Amino acid sequence: MDHQTYVEGSVAENEKVMTMKDWILVSLFMMIPIANIVLLFMWAFGSDGNLNRKNWSKATLLLMAILLGLYFVIGTIIAIITFILIAMEGQ
């Protein structure tokens, strides 16, 4: 038995390394509005699927949540500063 055949035969389907074609398809799917977020949740929390894509989806969702939180905090700070400046201008 050839080493390559042994390695490929011993790896579970969901643990196989994703090919460049797979990653290109994932990138194309991520360009579709709304569907990209739905797909991220399906890939991240679905029971089956490739573990590489599953972990990538979880990391992407985590980064999106962190950025959304930062946008909210920065937006709130800018709004407060704006209200203060407007109030000071009226005096």
N, C-alpha and C positions, 0 to 999 in steps of 0.2 A: 504494500500500500504506500502510495506517495504521501509525503509530508503535507503538501497542500490539500489533498483530499481529506486527510485525517483532520486537519485544522478546520476546514470548512464543514465537515460532517459533525464535528463536536460542538459547534457553536449554535445556540438556540436562535431561532428566526428573529426574535426581538432584540438580540444582542449583537447582530451583525453590524459591521461598520457601514455607514451610509456612503453611497458612492457620490461622485461629483454630480451626476445626473439627478440623484435624489435631492441634493442640496439646492440645485438650480430650480427644481420643481417647488421646493419649499419656499425659496425666495420669490418665485413668481406668485405663489398663493398668498404670500404676505403683502403683495401689492394690491390685492382686492380689498376695497374698504368694507368694513363690518365683518365680512367673511374671515378676514385675518384674525380678528379677536376671537371669533367663534372657534376657528381652527386651533388657535393657541390653547384655549381652554380644553378642547377635545383632546389634543395631543398631550397636554400636560397632565390631565386628570383621568384620561381614558384608561381602561383596564388593559388594553392591548396596544401594540405599536412598538416602534423602535425606541430603545432606551436612550439612544443619543438624541433623537428628536424630542423625546419626553423631557429630558433634562434641559435641553436648549429652550423648550417652550416655557418651562418653569422659571428659568433664569430671565427670559424675556419678559414674562409677566411681572416678575419681581422688580426688574428695572423700570418697567412702565409704571408700576405702583409708586416706586420711589420718586420718579420724575413728576408724576401727577401730584404727589404730596408736596414736593418742592415748589411746583408751579402755584399750588394753592397758598402755601406759606408766603412766597414772594409776592403774589398778587394781593394778599391780605395786607402785608406790610406797605406796599405801594398805595393801596386804597386808603389806609390810615394816614399815611404821610400826606396824601392829596387832600383829604378832609381837613387835616390840621392846617395846611397851607391856605386852603380856601377860607377857613374860619379866621385865620390871622389876617388875611387880606381884607376881610369885611370890617375889621375894627378900626 
